[in-house]
Amino acid sequence: QDPAEFEQGIFCRVEDGEHLRLKPRCYLHLYLSQMPHGAVKKLHTPLLKSSPSVDLHVSVKGQLKPVSDCSPTMSTHVYCASGSDKLTRWTVLGVQGALLSHFLHPVYITSIVLADPYHSRDILYTVLNERVQLGPEDGLPKPYGHKKIYLFEGPPA
C-alpha cells in the first residue's frame, strides 16, 4: 500500500477503485521462435486431393475429411487448445487468467515477434486478428474486447 512502491509498478488503479490495469505506455510483447501449432497448420498445409471411395474418411463438423488429417483427440471428449487457439483467445480475454480477472482488467499482448524463417507472419496475422469477428454489438462485457496484435519478423534465436 506504499504509494512510492505503487508508482514503481506497471499497474495503476482503475476509476472504480477496485481493479488494476496496465499503466499507459506499458505493453506486453511476445517473442515466438516458431509458428504456433493448431489453426496455423490447417491454413498452411493444403489438403491432398483424393477419392473418397479409396481412402477412409470421417465426418468432422459436417465436412468429409481423410482420417489421416484428423488428430487423435478429435474423436475423444478431451479438449486440448493449440498454441494458435490460445493466442486467439487471448486477443479477446487477455492473458491474465480467470483468477486475476477479479483484480485486473484484461492484459492484452500488443505485439509478437515471429522468428520462424520458414513461415509467413501473414498466416499468423490472419489466424489471430481475422478469425474472430467481434464488434461492440456482440455483447462482450466491459472491459473486454477484441484487440489486434501487431506482428513483426525477427532474428532466429
LOBA-341559 format. One line per 3 residues: number of its first residue (from 1); for each residue x, y, z of C-alpha. Coordinates in steps of 0.05 Angstrom, whole numbers, m for minus. Example, Ala and Ser with C-alpha at 12.3 -4.5 7.8 and 13.67 -1.06 7.14 Angstrom:
BEGIN
1 = 246 m90 156  273 m21 143
end
This chain:
BEGIN
1 = 0 0 0  61 45 0  49 98 m55
4 = 123 101 m74  124 26 m87  59 30 m125
7 = 88 84 m171  146 37 m190  100 m19 m212
10 = 69 m30 m280  m4 m26 m256  m48 32 m237
13 = m117 35 m206  m179 39 m249  m232 92 m236
16 = m275 41 m198  m220 37 m144  m225 m39 m141
19 = m187 m62 m203  m118 m51 m232  m97 m43 m305
22 = m31 m34 m342  m4 36 m337  m6 77 m401
25 = 54 63 m445  65 m5 m414  58 m61 m465
28 = 63 m136 m467  107 m163 m524  116 m237 m541
31 = 174 m270 m577  160 m335 m614  217 m376 m642
34 = 170 m418 m684  100 m414 m712  48 m437 m661
37 = 13 m503 m676  m61 m512 m689  m103 m470 m736
40 = m40 m441 m767  m22 m511 m791  m92 m520 m821
43 = m85 m455 m860  m14 m470 m883  m19 m544 m902
46 = m61 m557 m965  m104 m620 m964  m85 m672 m1015
49 = m139 m688 m1066  m160 m760 m1060  m221 m800 m1079
52 = m270 m813 m1022  m281 m883 m1048  m207 m902 m1039
55 = m188 m873 m972  m220 m878 m903  m257 m813 m888
58 = m295 m786 m827  m346 m731 m819  m318 m673 m779
61 = m364 m614 m766  m404 m631 m828  m345 m639 m874
64 = m315 m703 m902  m241 m708 m884  m189 m762 m892
67 = m174 m798 m827  m100 m780 m836  m118 m706 m829
70 = m153 m717 m762  m114 m714 m697  m127 m770 m646
73 = m161 m721 m599  m217 m704 m649  m254 m769 m631
76 = m248 m761 m556  m280 m713 m507  m214 m685 m485
79 = m205 m611 m503  m134 m591 m520  m124 m520 m542
82 = m69 m509 m593  m19 m452 m588  m55 m411 m641
85 = m122 m423 m607  m94 m397 m541  m65 m335 m575
88 = m132 m322 m609  m169 m330 m543  m121 m280 m510
91 = m138 m227 m563  m207 m225 m531  m198 m246 m458
94 = m127 m223 m443  m71 m266 m414  m84 m254 m340
97 = m129 m315 m330  m193 m325 m291  m167 m313 m220
100 = m130 m249 m235  m190 m223 m275  m223 m210 m207
103 = m169 m158 m194  m141 m138 m262  m172 m111 m325
106 = m151 m152 m386  m77 m152 m402  m70 m158 m478
109 = m10 m177 m520  9 m116 m560  58 m147 m609
112 = 91 m213 m628  160 m221 m658  159 m284 m700
115 = 229 m312 m711  209 m372 m754  242 m363 m822
118 = 200 m418 m853  131 m387 m843  99 m322 m862
121 = 74 m274 m809  14 m261 m855  m14 m330 m838
124 = m7 m316 m764  m39 m248 m773  m99 m279 m807
127 = m108 m330 m751  m101 m281 m694  m134 m219 m720
130 = m184 m240 m772  m211 m307 m747  m250 m274 m691
133 = m301 m224 m716  m328 m186 m655  m357 m116 m652
136 = m388 m73 m598  m456 m102 m614  m433 m173 m597
139 = m446 m162 m523  m377 m171 m492  m378 m144 m421
142 = m333 m85 m407  m273 m82 m405  m265 m139 m455
145 = m258 m130 m530  m221 m157 m590  m151 m127 m591
148 = m109 m135 m654  m37 m158 m646  19 m126 m686
151 = 66 m177 m718  140 m168 m735  193 m214 m764
154 = 253 m223 m720  320 m258 m719  321 m332 m701
157 = 340 m349 m630
end
